[in-house]
Amino acid sequence: MEKEHGCRKIIWYGIPAYGHVHSNLYLVQYLSEHGFYVIYYSMEEFREVIESHGAKCFIYPIREGELDLTDGRRILKLYRLILQYTENMMPFLWEEAVREQPCGVIFDSLALWGRIIGELFHVPCFSFYSIAAMGRAGGKGFFEYIRGFSGDFLCYAGEIPQSWKIRNRIAWKWKCKGLGMISVLMGQGDWNLMGYSRLFQPGGKGFGEKYRFLGPLAVYRQESRNNDFICKKGKVIYISLGTIFNQDKRLRGEIVRQFGRNRTDSSTVNEKVNGADKRQSRDYFVVMVWNGMNEGEQIRFPDNFIVRRFVNQKEVMKQACLFISAGGMNSIHEALYFGVPCLLCPQQGEQLLNARRFEKLGFGKILKDPEKLREEAEMAMGLKKMWDEEKRRKMTEICTGQMDEICRRM
């Protein structure tokens, strides 16, 4: 392998979370198909999907599930965890990098250890963003993030002293700079690869040559698993809200109450509201992702619901008339690609930024009142009649020219 690939070896330092991995697999495959041997660091649960896209999966020197940077609500804790993981893993990762001698490094924007290794090797170093970028302090992206995170920012001020100690040790041992919070949470390389379009980035026109907008690559990745069901004909609502939703019994209850139908229901029902008949359609078919099915809580969902721990959502999106989502970057762009409007229920700062951006662009609506879920859902469906179709098309294109440039710079 060493002789075959010579200096065309890239090390990719990923974050082992579905949203982060799925956002860049298309680029991994593109590089592999263009003659590069890609070593992708992740965890065992992602080995199959990474290697199916042409890379070799190497495992981080940490226990399964311990490397967890998915909780974007606790921003000061996230900063401390990144520093801590970097300090713990750097000796092992540096030793392996010396052995592999890469011609370039790509790292997730949260993977500080990848940035440090790229700088130490003095090879082309690329940061990959699966989340909207902040850019410079004081820029539009900066203020959008502040709006999403300011509410509980100081609740975790106790993380600061420990973070400072770890930061100083890393700076001393690895002779690196740029370990402030923004620099760590929005890691930058020689160039920054954005896994979405410039139109989606708040203040996107102000991002310079160091930022290369590749388009929503997650939409074009391969999906190896198929659904074990077939959507019935009719109006399909697809619901995928993430792990926090599993604990939100109120929202789940409203979804079941307002969209549910049992066999005894007719296609429509009449309800008395303030002495008048209110005609309410019951023709929605609901596909819902919910991973709480093995938690011992016995729930009987209505007959027009299909509930699964896994759903090949691209297949469902082809038939959906609405996507109810927490606002993850990859998911809402898949909905955009298939022309499905979104009703958004953001649960942390980054999702709130995405949701506000989608609402401003006219492709989604943020849920205001769960008790009016159905009414707001139907308002969101109506967006499709009014949105800018040319803008939607541009936001779902990928830029192979930018990826060819990455290959040349390597």
BAMIRO-935982 format. One line per field, with one value per residue (C-alpha): residue number from 0; x, y, z. Coordinates in steps of 0.5 Angstrom, whole numbers, plus 500, padded with zeros to 3 digits. Layout:
BEGIN
seq	NUM	...
px	X	...
py	Y	...
pz	Z	...
This chain:
BEGIN
seq	0	1	2	3	4	5	6	7	8	9	10	11	12	13	14	15	16	17	18	19	20	21	22	23	24	25	26	27	28	29	30	31	32	33	34	35	36	37	38	39	40	41	42	43	44	45	46	47	48	49	50	51	52	53	54	55	56	57	58	59	60	61	62	63	64	65	66	67	68	69	70	71	72	73	74	75	76	77	78	79	80	81	82	83	84	85	86	87	88	89	90	91	92	93	94	95	96	97	98	99	100	101	102	103	104	105	106	107	108	109	110	111	112	113	114	115	116	117	118	119	120	121	122	123	124	125	126	127	128	129	130	131	132	133	134	135	136	137	138	139	140	141	142	143	144	145	146	147	148	149	150	151	152	153	154	155	156	157	158	159	160	161	162	163	164	165	166	167	168	169	170	171	172	173	174	175	176	177	178	179	180	181	182	183	184	185	186	187	188	189	190	191	192	193	194	195	196	197	198	199	200	201	202	203	204	205	206	207	208	209	210	211	212	213	214	215	216	217	218	219	220	221	222	223	224	225	226	227	228	229	230	231	232	233	234	235	236	237	238	239	240	241	242	243	244	245	246	247	248	249	250	251	252	253	254	255	256	257	258	259	260	261	262	263	264	265	266	267	268	269	270	271	272	273	274	275	276	277	278	279	280	281	282	283	284	285	286	287	288	289	290	291	292	293	294	295	296	297	298	299	300	301	302	303	304	305	306	307	308	309	310	311	312	313	314	315	316	317	318	319	320	321	322	323	324	325	326	327	328	329	330	331	332	333	334	335	336	337	338	339	340	341	342	343	344	345	346	347	348	349	350	351	352	353	354	355	356	357	358	359	360	361	362	363	364	365	366	367	368	369	370	371	372	373	374	375	376	377	378	379	380	381	382	383	384	385	386	387	388	389	390	391	392	393	394	395	396	397	398	399	400	401	402	403	404	405	406	407	408	409
px	500	506	509	502	500	506	505	498	496	491	489	482	480	473	467	464	457	452	451	458	460	454	456	463	462	461	468	471	469	471	478	478	476	481	487	488	489	484	485	479	479	472	469	467	460	462	467	462	459	466	469	464	466	473	477	480	477	482	479	481	484	478	472	466	461	466	468	461	461	454	451	451	447	453	458	463	463	464	470	473	471	475	481	481	480	486	490	489	489	495	501	498	495	502	506	501	501	509	508	503	507	500	501	495	490	483	479	472	472	471	477	482	487	487	488	495	497	496	500	506	507	507	502	496	491	483	478	471	465	458	455	454	461	462	467	470	468	463	461	454	455	458	451	447	450	450	443	442	447	447	441	445	452	454	451	457	462	465	468	473	478	479	479	484	489	488	489	496	499	497	500	506	507	505	507	501	497	489	486	481	474	472	478	477	470	470	477	480	485	489	482	475	471	463	459	453	452	454	447	445	451	449	453	456	458	463	467	473	478	479	472	470	463	462	454	450	454	450	445	449	452	450	445	446	440	433	426	422	416	412	409	402	399	397	400	406	409	416	418	425	427	433	434	432	425	425	424	419	412	408	410	410	403	401	404	399	393	393	395	393	388	385	381	374	376	372	376	374	371	366	368	364	368	364	357	360	362	369	371	378	382	385	388	395	400	406	413	417	424	424	429	426	422	426	426	420	415	409	406	401	401	395	394	397	403	410	415	422	429	432	429	432	430	431	426	421	423	421	414	413	409	412	418	418	425	430	434	440	444	444	437	434	438	435	428	431	433	427	423	419	418	420	416	422	423	430	433	440	444	446	439	436	441	439	432	432	436	431	425	428	430	422	423	421	417	419	414	411	406	405	398	397	402	397	395	402	404	399	402	409	406	404	411	412	407	411	418	424	425	431	434	432	436	442	442	442	448	455	461	466	470	472	473	478	482	483	486	491	493	494
py	500	505	504	504	511	514	521	521	519	524	523	525	527	526	527	520	523	522	529	530	524	524	531	529	522	524	528	522	518	523	524	516	516	521	517	519	514	517	515	517	517	515	510	503	504	508	503	500	507	510	504	503	510	508	510	506	507	508	508	514	511	512	508	507	513	517	522	525	533	533	537	544	547	547	551	552	545	543	547	544	537	539	541	535	530	533	533	525	523	527	523	517	521	524	518	515	521	520	513	515	521	524	529	533	533	534	535	537	544	541	536	541	535	535	542	541	535	539	545	541	537	543	540	543	543	543	544	541	545	541	547	554	558	564	567	573	576	581	578	576	569	571	575	569	564	569	569	562	560	567	564	559	561	563	557	553	558	553	550	556	554	547	549	554	549	544	550	552	545	544	550	549	541	542	549	551	558	559	556	561	559	561	558	552	551	554	551	554	550	553	553	552	547	548	543	547	553	560	562	558	562	568	573	569	574	577	570	570	566	561	559	554	553	545	545	540	534	530	529	526	520	513	510	503	501	501	502	496	499	502	509	509	513	520	526	523	527	525	527	526	530	527	525	530	529	522	525	531	527	533	534	527	527	533	529	523	527	532	527	520	516	510	504	507	514	516	520	526	528	533	537	542	548	554	551	550	544	544	540	537	532	526	524	524	518	519	516	518	516	515	511	510	504	499	504	500	505	502	506	505	509	510	506	512	512	508	509	506	507	508	511	512	519	520	515	518	525	523	522	527	534	536	535	536	537	539	543	539	541	535	533	540	540	533	536	542	538	534	540	539	545	544	545	546	545	547	544	548	554	551	548	555	558	553	554	562	562	557	561	567	564	562	554	553	555	555	552	557	553	545	546	549	544	542	549	551	545	546	553	551	546	552	555	551	555	562	560	562	555	558	559	552	549	553	551	544	544	541	544	539	545	546	539	539	544	541	535	540	543	536
pz	500	502	495	491	494	495	497	495	502	506	513	515	522	523	529	530	529	524	522	521	518	513	511	508	505	498	498	501	495	490	493	493	486	484	486	493	499	504	512	516	523	527	531	529	528	522	519	514	511	511	508	503	500	499	505	510	517	523	530	535	541	546	548	544	545	549	544	544	541	539	545	542	547	552	549	554	556	548	548	554	551	545	549	553	547	544	549	551	543	540	542	539	533	532	532	527	522	523	520	515	512	509	503	506	512	512	519	522	524	531	531	534	534	526	525	530	526	519	522	525	518	514	508	505	511	510	515	513	516	517	521	519	520	524	520	524	531	529	523	521	522	529	531	529	533	539	538	539	545	549	553	557	556	563	566	565	567	571	565	564	569	567	560	561	564	558	553	556	557	549	547	551	549	541	540	537	537	536	542	544	544	537	534	537	535	528	527	520	516	510	506	509	506	507	506	504	499	500	500	506	510	514	511	506	501	506	506	502	498	504	504	499	498	496	496	500	499	504	499	494	499	498	503	504	508	505	508	511	509	503	504	502	497	500	503	507	513	515	522	525	531	534	541	545	542	545	552	550	551	550	543	541	544	540	534	535	537	531	526	528	525	527	523	526	524	517	512	515	522	524	531	535	536	539	537	529	525	524	518	519	514	516	510	512	513	518	518	524	526	534	537	544	542	546	553	556	555	551	546	541	535	531	524	520	523	521	527	526	529	522	516	509	509	502	500	504	502	494	497	503	503	509	513	521	523	529	524	522	517	512	513	512	505	503	504	500	494	494	494	501	506	513	520	524	532	533	540	541	538	531	529	531	526	521	522	522	516	512	515	512	505	505	505	512	518	526	530	535	539	539	540	534	530	525	523	523	519	513	513	512	506	503	502	496	492	494	494	489	485	482	489	491	485	486	494	492	487	488	486	483	480	488	489	483	486	493	489	485	492	495
